[in-house]
């Protein structure tokens, strides 16, 4: 595996871990403002994952 591929894989793993954490926090959140922040964070992470998917040709659904 090339260094660039390893870097992309690590970035994907980091984004997926962050996404998982945001989803867990969102499931527990009660404060409406905090929920909105979490939803914004989730959208950001999903956009980053989608952009990474376009770069690598992989799909988010294969990794969730």
Secondary structure, 3 states (H helix, E strand, C coil): CCHHHHHHHHHHHHHHHHHHHHHHHHHHCCCHHHHHHHHHHHHHHHHHHHHHHHHHCCCHHHCC
